[in-house]
């Protein structure tokens, strides 16, 4: 049905170019703009959806943005706000031109990538939100982390659930790896169930910063002889800052069920949040600091079990917590 208002129509190949105005039409549960035939675009261009409200605002946006439909496979060439409108099994990971600022709303849908990373060596900034609450990203490449942040890229996570198949080779980061000065800021969502034969069942930080303000990281597993069921800090420039959220139920075959600091120069800072019920075969059910440093000024560290040293926290090699 035709709505009582007009909407601006953008060219799909150039979202900065307004090519005219059309009446909005209701198609199922989606509000769309129908482009002119002479624009040679045969599909309806999705503006918003009834479950992706016109006044939808995400925490990362100060305004009501223009949401553009994304099919999960097209390379993103323009900064902007994109939305999934169906479950997608993509042929490749998310790709975009360098140095863009992109917001992707999962919109309650599942985004799956087979045999490839979901995101790889990202530059620029990506914000992931989920206005419905049931959206997820799932990787199935068993020899790489599903999401790799590098080259100074920034990923802001506001929602969604992130899972993957087991990383069967001795690679680092079952779900996320940070290299090359990348940053991940987590405000919401859940990272869960990553497994690796290397460092960090859920998250490996080699060179960069993971800052946790909210959300949950849980149930990650690293193999015997390895570090960090949920998080491992495996490089000299690695930092994990926990200001809030929950880190729960990690299991390590050796060091740090929830968190392991494993390299000189690496730094763990805890000012808030909850770290709870990690298990380790040898050292530190919740936290093991084998090398590097740790500062704890707030938060809760609860439960935890380890077979040998430090059922909750283990400081090795004369490490002193401050």
Secondary structure, DSSP 8 states (H G I E B T S, - for coil): -EEEEEEEEEETTEEEEEEEEEEEEEETTEEEE---GGGT--S-EEEEETTB-TT---TT-SS---EEE--SSS-B-S-EEEE--S-EEESS---B-TT-EEEEE-TT-EEEESSS-SEEEE-SEEEEE-SSS--EEEE--TTS-SEEE-TT-EEEE-S-EEEE--B-SS-S-SSEEE-TTEEEEESS-EEE--EESSS-SSEEEEEEEEEESSSEEE--EE-TT-B-SSEEEEEEEEEEEESSSEEE--EESSB-SSEEE-STT-EEEESSSEEE--EESSB-SSEEESSSEEEE-SSEEE--EESSB-SSEEE-TT----
